Amino acid sequence: KNIIDSCAAMGVTPLQSAAWLFALMFIPTCWWLGTVLGSFALVVYIYRCVGHIGLLSVLAAVGLFVSEKSFGAKPKSLAGLKGTPSVVVVGAGFSGIYAAIQCKARGIPCKVYEKGSGVGGTWFHTRYPGIACDVFSHVYSFSFAMNAWWSRSFSPGPEIQKYLDGVAARYGVLDMIEFNTEVTGATWDETAHQWTVQLKGPAGTSSATANVLLSAIGLFPSYEPRYPDLPGLRNFRGTLIHSAAWPKDLDLKGKKVAVIGTGASALQLIPEIAKEVEHLHVIQRTPPWTFPKADFAYPRWLQLAFEYIPLLMRFHRYSLFLNIELFNNTFMMDESDAKRGPRLMRWCLGSYLRRVLAGLDLTPDQREALMPTYAIGCKRLIVTSAYHETLARKNVTLHTEAAASVEGNSVTTVSGAVADNLDVLICATGFDMLQHPSAKNIVGNNKKSLGDLYGAAPGLYMCMSAEDLPNMFVVFGPGSLIPPSCITHIERQVDYIMQVVEKMAAEGYSKVEAKGEEQREFYKENQRRLRKTPLASCQSYYRNKDGDIWTHIPGGSWEAWRSHQQPVFDHYNFSKK
């Protein structure tokens, strides 16, 4: 409304303004042609508002933002400097790969330890049917390694894994990674100003030292799935599995299967396995808010255009990025008291969901049980267009109460309903987010561990470092969750860390540590703002036992980008041996 009123004063009618905004915000989510139309509408809209000089200025700023160097300063080579610190990186997912690339570009000695036998992190370890990204493919990728050959708007998991394999090989960091080697612990040596890392690999246990420890284990401990606390679960007579630990040789054809959970993983795998099982029981505790999935295949000619006209691909990426950014700031991270955006989105999605359910062969009670009653945004909004249709299949039974117990090969819900004669029981129940198995074994001064800060005050300064954990940085850890894409934020965080490391090398410092008062103030301010958002309106894994929202950073991606451009070095204590 503010934009329309402002433009009206410059001669742009409300109808024209609303049309341009509609094209920009909503059309790109429907089809690839919408991106072109929305981008053209944006250009015309800006021109009408600010003229050709303003348009050129905006386009120049956009070009700067989306350029390959937009997420950080040009790498400074530190090779040959006497004080160049060595770095150990834990994990070889998106964060670990990018950290290795940046260390290599600067000539920083770096070693990456990865528990699995390949790069990819979550995408390597998690392989359930239907696994895919719920962010647009062209946004869920590195800004410097865009991929013209994404097959779909939302890429399947194996394709993302293939992309990461290609990036690691293309930038020559595979030889920096030691696979099948788990970091079982790390301790800080205050005298030597270095970390000692305990390792467990094919040859047994060993250790390594480094000046800087970079944790790239991420927010989601994908290799430590959480099973529901149900009596008799471990004595289930059939095959018991977790969605995060899917057996490669599992055959569900002709089987009777039950799925416990209706989170993001469940809503991806349920439509896939329903096609082959004899019968599927879906056990729902809480109905999820869902958003229609604008999933489509990229035509060959457009992939070729992206390959040979990179600027077109970058503009497509930016259009999608801006689309999600506007959606997030307007509807999901609204800090206003009125909450007009979230209320509008609840009405829109509620109307959409009721229309979808009305057209399905479901009972009135089931339709009502599938309508969420909590605010949009306080739990994860799941992108899907297949889940509700699957529930209407003849071979699917929906149980709208939580599971209560397991006995033999049956599951009983709290209302007494029974899913019996099961061959396979699938727990799609996520991870124990607040008990990260790797973080608790990274121990600094005063016996402070990284695990102490997972979901607890005072958190991490800039979501990356902490008092009593010197020379230790976290990438995509607690407080780092932010749309449109965690990948762009990972780039910002690593570039930020590299600037701190550059200062250490250039000025001969051997130790850097976040100031405690800055760490506490950063956490306090973030919580003050986050409590104003829809995230605080219900209980979810976003919140800890004290009600703090420990997963997200307030504001939008633009704000995060600005705050990570240059470290405030006065907020750190630098020292020499």
N, C-alpha and C positions, 0 to 999 in steps of 0.2 A: 504494500500500500504506500509506503514511504517513497519507493522508487517511482511508482505511477504518479503520485502527487508532484514529485520533483520534476518529472518529465513533462507533466501537464503545464508547468510554468514555463517550459521551453518550447511549447507549441506541439508536443506529441500528445495525441489524444489518449485517454485511458484505454480505449479499445485496442489501439495500436500497441500500446505498452504491454497490455495483458497478452496480446497475441504473440509478441516477441518472447515474453517471459515463458509462456506456455511452450513455445517451440524449443526454447533453450533447455527448460527443466524436464519436460516429460517426453517429447518425441524421441530424443536419443536413446531412451531405454527400450524402445519398441523394435527398432530395426536399424540396420546400418545406414540406410538412407536418411533416417532421422538425424544422424550425426551431421551429415552434410547440410541438411535443412536448418538444424538448430544452430550450426556454426555460421551459416549465411545470415540467419536472423539476428544473431548476436552482432555481427559486423554492421548490419544496417541499423540496428538499434543504437549502437554506440555512435555511429555517424550522425544519426538524427539528433542525438542528445548533445554531443560535444564537437561536432564538425570534423573536418578531415585532419586537422592538426591533432585534436584529441584522439581520433581513431588511430593515427600513426603512433602516438605515444603509448596507447594501450597495447597495440600489437607489438611494439618494441618491448614493452614490459613482459608481455606474454612470451615472446621469443626468448627473452632472457631467462624467464622462469623454467621453460621447458627445454632449454638447451642442456647439453650433456654435462656442463660444468655448473649447473644452477644449484646443486645441492651441497656445494662446498668449494673452498678455495682450491686452486690448482695444486697438485701434490708437489711438495718440496722434497727434493732428494736429500736424504740424511746420510747416504752412504759415505763412509770415510770420517764422519764426525766421531770423535773419541767417546762422547757421551751418549751415543745412540742406544736407546734401551732395546732389549730383546723382548719379544711378545710371545705369549702362549695363548692360543684361542681354543676354547672348549666348545666343540660342536661345529658341524659343517653343513648347516642349513643355509638359508638365505643370508643370515647375519654372518656366519663364519666364512662363507665364500667371499662376501663383500669385504670383510675385514682383511682377509688374506690378500685380496686384490689391491687394496689400499696400502697395506704394508709393503707389498712387492713394488708398487709404484714409487714408494719413498725410500726403498733400499733398507727397510727395517727388518732385521732378522726375525722370522716368524715361523712358528710351528703350530699346526692345527691338529687336535686330537679328536677323532670321531669314533663313537661307540659302534656304529654300524659299519657295513662293508661298502657303503657308497655315500655320496653326498645327497643332500635333500632334506635331512631332518624329518619333520612330520610327514613329508611327501614320500620319503623312503620307507618309513616304518609303518605307515597306515595305508592299507590296501583293500578295504572292504568294497563290495560291489557298489558302483554308482558314485564313488568318491570323486569330487570335483570342487573347484574353487567357487566361492559364492561372491567373488568380486570379478569385475570384467577382466578378461585375460590381458588386454592391452594396458591395464592399470596395474595388474598384479605381476609386474616384471620390473627389472632394473631400468632406470632412465637411460643408462649408457649402453644397454644391451637389449634394445627392443626387438621383438620377434614378429616378423611379417607373416609367419606361417601358422599362427594359432588357427586351429581348425574351427573353433567355436567361440562365441562371445564369452562363455564360461567354460574354461578348459577342464577336461578330466584330469584326475591325479597323475596317471602315467605320462601325460603330455607335459605337465609341469616338471615332473622328475626328469624327463628327457631334456627340457629346457635348461635345468640347473646343471645337468651333466655337460651340456654343450658350453655353458658359460664358464664352468670351472676349467674345461679343456682349452677353450679359446683364449682365456687370460692366463693360462699356464700356472695354475695354482695346485693342480693335482699332486705334484711332487712335494708340496708343502704339507700335505695331509697324511696323517698316519691313521689308517683305518683299523677297525676291529680293536681299538684301543680306548678303554674307558678311563676317564679321569675319576678316580674314586675319592679324591680329596685334594685340598690345597691349603698350605699354611704359610703365613707371612713371617719372614725373618727380619725383625726390626734392626738387627745389627748390620746385616748385609744389604738391606733394602731390596729384597727380592722374594719371589714366591717359589716355594718348593711344591711341585705338583706330583701327587702319587698316581701311578698308572697301572692298569691291568690289561695286558694284551696277550697275544698268542704265545709269547715266550715267557709269560709269567708276570710278576710284578716288577716295577722299576720306578724311577723318579726322574724328574727333569726340573730345571730351574729357569726362571725368566724374571726380568725386571718388572714387566707389566703382565697382568692377567686379564684377559678379556673373556667374559662369560657370554657365549652365544647359545646358551641352552634354551633360551626362549621362555615364553610365558606358559606354554602348554607342555607338560611332561608326557609326551605322546607314547613313550615306552613304559609308562607306569600307569596303566588303566585302573580306574576305580570301579569296583563291583558293588552293587547295592547290598546293604546290610539286611539280608533276609534269612530267616531261620530255614535251614535245610538246603540253602543254595549250593553249598559245596558238595552236597550228597546227591545232586541231580543225577538221575540214572542215564540220561542221554548225553549228548555232546554240549558242553557249556563253553561258550566263547565270549569274548569282548570285541566290540567293533574295532577297537584300536589294535587288536592282536589277531587279525583275521588269518586263519590257516590257508596256505596256498592251495591245498588239495581238498578243501571242503566242497562237497557236492550236495546241494540242497534239492535236487530234482526229486519230486515225489515225496518229500519229507513234510512232517508236521512241525511247524516252527513257531516260536513265540519271540517277540521283541519287547524288551523292557526299556522304556525311555522314548521320548518324542522330542529330542533335541536336534541339533543340526545334522549330526551323523545319521541318526535314525531316519530323518526325513529324506535323506539321500538314498539310503540302502533299502528302505521298505518298498518303494516302487519297483526297484530292480529285482529283489528276491521274490516278490509277489507273483512275478511272471512265471516262475518255475517250481515253486513249492506246491504241495498238495493243498495245504491249508496254512494260513498265517494268522496268528493272534497278535494284535497290537495292544500293548498294555500302557495306557496313558495316565499319568498322574496330573499333569497340567497341560492344557492345550496351548500350542505356540501361536504367536502372531506370525503370519506369513505374508510375504510380498511376492507378487507374480514375477516369475523368472523370465526375463527377456532373452531366452537362449536361442541362438540361431547359428547356422553354419556360415562361415565366411566364403563367398564365392571365389573361385580360382582367380578370376580377373582382378578382384580387389586385393587378394594376397599379392599378386604380381605388382599391382600398383603400389602397395605398401613397400615391397622390396626395392623397387626402382625409383620411387619417389618418397624417400624417408620423411620429408617434411609433411607429406600427407598423412603418414602413419603417426607422426608426432602430434599433428593437429587432431587426429582422431582420438589419440590417447588423452590429450588435454581436454577435449570436449567431454569425454566420459568422466574424467577426473573432476572437472568443474560441476558436472551434473550431480555426482555423488556428494561433492562438497556442499553444494547448495541444499541438497536433501538433508544431509547430516546436520548442518548448522540450523536449518529451519525447523526440523521436526524432531531430531534425536538428541541434540545437545543444547536445547533452548534453556537459557538461564533466566528468562524473564518470569515475572510473577504471574502474568496473564496466561502463559502457556497456550497461546492461540494456535501456534504451529502444531504441537503435539495433539491438541484437541481436534484440529482439522484432520490430521492424519488418522486419528482413531476413527473418526466418522467415515473417512474415505475407505480405509481398509476394512472396517466393520461392515460397511455396505457391500463392498466387493466380496468379502468372505460369505456373507449371508446369501448373496446371489449364487455363488458357487455351490454352497451346501444345498440350496433350494433345488438345484437341478440334479442332485444325486439321489440315489436310492438308499436313503438313510431314514431312520425313525426320527420323529420330532425331538425325542430325548437325546439322541445322538447328536443331532444338529446343535442343540443347545449346549451340550457338553463340549463341542468343538469350538465354541466361541470363547475366546479369552476374556477374562474380567479385569485383568490388570492393565496398567498404562503401557502404551507402546513405548519401547525404549528401555524399560527397566530390566527386561530380559533380552536375550539375543533375538533380533528380528531375522527370521529364516527365509531365504529366497528359494521358492519352489512353486511349480505349477502342476506337479504330478501327485503330491501326497494325498490330498483330499479325494481326488478321483480314485486313487488306489483303495481307499477305505470302502468304496462302494462295490468293489469286486465281489463276486460270489464266493471266492475262496478266502476272504479276509473277514475276520471278526474283530471288532473294536471293543475293548474293555475301557470304560471311562473312569476307572478308579485305580489307585496305586496298587502295586503288588504287595501282598502281605506275607506270604510264605511259599516255600517250595517243598513238595513232598513227593518222593519218587520221581516220576516224570510228568508232574503236574504243577501248575502255578495257580495259587488262589489269591484273589484280590481282596481288598478290605471289605467289600460288600458280600463276599462269599462266592462270587462267580469263579468258575474253574476253567482253566485251559489245560486239558488233559491229553494223555497219550502223545506227549511231545517227543520228537526225535532230537530236536536242537533247541537250545535256549540261548538267545543272543542278548547280551547286556550292552545297550548303547547308552551308557551312563557316565561318559566323560572321564575326567581325571580328578585326582585330589589336588586341586590347584594350590591350596595353601600349605601343602607339605611337599614341596619340590625336592625329590630325592637327591639331586646333585647339589643344589644350592646350600643345603644344610652342612655339607662337608667342606665348604670353602670358608676358612676361619682366619680372621685377621687379629688385630690387637685386642686385648681385654676379652679374649674368647668370643668376640662378636663374629657371627656367621652370616653369610648372605641369606641363609634360610630364615634367620630372625627377621629379615626385612621383607619377606614375601608375604604380603597381606597384613602388615603390621606397621604402626607408627614407629619411627619417623620416616619410613620409606627410604627412597633414594633421591639424592639431589639431582635435579634434571632427569630423574628416572634412570640414572646411570652410575652414580658413585655415592659413597657414604663415608662418614667418619668411622675410624677404626678399621677401615678396609682400604689401606693405602695402595696406590698403583693398581687398583682393581676397577674395572668398568663393566657394565652390563649393557647388552644390546637387546632391545625388545624384551625387557623384563617388566617388573611391576610398574604400573602407571604408564605404559607405553602404547596401550591400545588406542588407535585413532583411525577412523575412516579418512579418505577413501581407501587407502591401501597401506598396510603395515610396511610394505617394501620401501616406499618413499621415505617413511619415517626411519627405517633402518639405515638408509643412506645418510640421512641427516645426522643420526646419532653417531655413526662411525666417523663421518667427516668431522664432527665436533670432537670426538675422542682423539683423532689424528692431530688436530690442532693443539691439544694439550700435550700429546707426545712430542710434537715438534718443538714446543716451548721447553720441555724437559731436555731434549737433545741440544737445542741451540744455546741454552743458558747453563747447562751442566748440572741440572737438578737430578737427583736420584730418587726422590720421593715426592708424591703429590697426593693430597688428601682433601676431600671436601670438608669445609668448615661445618661443625655441628649446628651452629645457629642458623646458617643458610639452609642446611638440609631440613631442619625442623620448620623453618618459615616457609620453605617451598612446599612441603607436605601440607602444612596448615592452610595455605592459600588455595592449593588445589582442592582440598576437601571442602573448603568454604564454597567454592564455585560448583563443584560436582554435586553437592547436596541440593543445589537449586535446579538440577536437571532431572529429567524423567528417570535417570539411572537410580535415583534415591527413593523412588516411589514404591518399591517392593523388594523382597528378599531374593537374591540370586547369587550365583558364584562371583558376580562382580563385587560383592560386599563381604566384609569379614564379620567376625562375631561382634565387633564394636559398631558395626554399621558403616564403617569407612568404605569408600569405593576405591579399591586398590588396583584395579586393572586399567583404568582409563586416564587420559590426560584431558583437561578441560579445553574448550575452544575448538577451533577447526584446524585443518591442516595448514592453512595460511599462517595462522598465529604460531603454530609449532615451528614452521619453517623459519619465520623471522627470529624466534627466540634461540634457534640453534645455529644461526649464521656465525656468531662469534662468541666464544666462551668468555664469561666474566671471570678473569683470572683472580680477581680480588676475593672471589668466593672460595678459593682453594688455598691451602697451605703448601707451599713448595719449600723443599729443604734439600741439603746436600749431606753426604756422609761425612 
